[in-house]
Amino acid sequence: MKRMLSGIKPTGQLTLGNYIGALRNFVKYQDEYEMYVFIANLHCITEYQDPEDLSRNLTDAVALYMACGLDPNKSTIFLQTDVPAHAELGYIMACNTYLGELNRMTQFKDKTANGEKNMTAGLYTYPCLMAADILLYNADYVPVGEDQKQHVELTRDLAQRFNNKYGDTFVVPEPLIAKVGGRVMSLSDPHKKMSKSEETNKGCIYLLDDIKAARKKIMGAVTDSVGIIQLDKENQPGLYNLIEIASSLSERSMEDIAEEFKDQGYGKLKGYVADVVCAELEKIQNRYNEIIVSHQLEAVMKDGAEKASVIANKTLDDVKKKIGLEIKY
Ligand code: TYM
């Protein structure tokens, strides 16, 4: 069985973008692949987080993983810091990464271009830790949204470099990006990715959003003045994004949805998208509430950490041996 690994960094509440671009796909794949899904808590602290908020977001993220359908009997779910091998291999990876490679990472470049102050060394070397996350498990595939593709490509380069220097050690992973929903855009600015770091809350739907508030965000989504419902990503990006969201959640093709609403106006289409999204949110939130009161999270995380540690520690031991970090007695 091929192995898959992915993670989410819950610096805030999980978003509809996280769900459509990543989480939903983990659930789909868990029957066919040996699936490892973790909460990337070390990645969260590359920027300051209020400790109480962070801790609450981590708990919510695990509960939401399960509420969205990740089944701990099929997938190994764990917290990154419960497996210390991540930090250790992250450092080793940083020693095998060139500054030029990190300077080319778009997320870092964008932040620099936006004049962001007080960037930490952790933020800069974050792709090395992400490479370690993946390589520790010798994952064949990494299901992610489009924005993470560059990081998985760097991981491939680092794996190949290490294998060439020290002999075959790592599986070279492949990113797996959904054709529809790989990049969900902001509802208030369809040229930007839907993201939890948005200044206003209008463009981003959170999985735990109040249902009425979520509907309002969709009904207020920025579209265009063309007035025709069709699939024109370049000239009607807002409309295209709404149809893409509905398509990924309903399993209907984008063409089919555009065709149904072609003579009905933007309001009707938005109403349909809101119905689809709100039905999904309601389902997730009902399960989330059940999971929170069921007190099963601790056992799930303990079991996940044990299973993940076995594989991660084996890889790390092999890496240390290959590099020559061990004393031979
Ligand atoms: P993060 O936490 O920013 O996002 C988690 C996952 O959600 C996807 N995603 C989106 N997909 C479509 N449209 C959007 N608007 C959208 N926003 C987010 C992301 O592409 C991602 O798949 N570095 C990672 C976390 C990480 C990781 C890993 C992932 C750490 N180590 C190892 C895979 C393997 C991150 O910050 O994702």
Residues whose N, C-alpha, C, O or C-beta is under 5 A from the ligand:
A	BS01	TYM	L5 S6 G7 I8 K9 G17 N18 G21 A22 A40 H43 M130 D133 I134 P143 V144 G145 E146 D147 Q148 G181 G182 R183 V184 M185 K193 M194
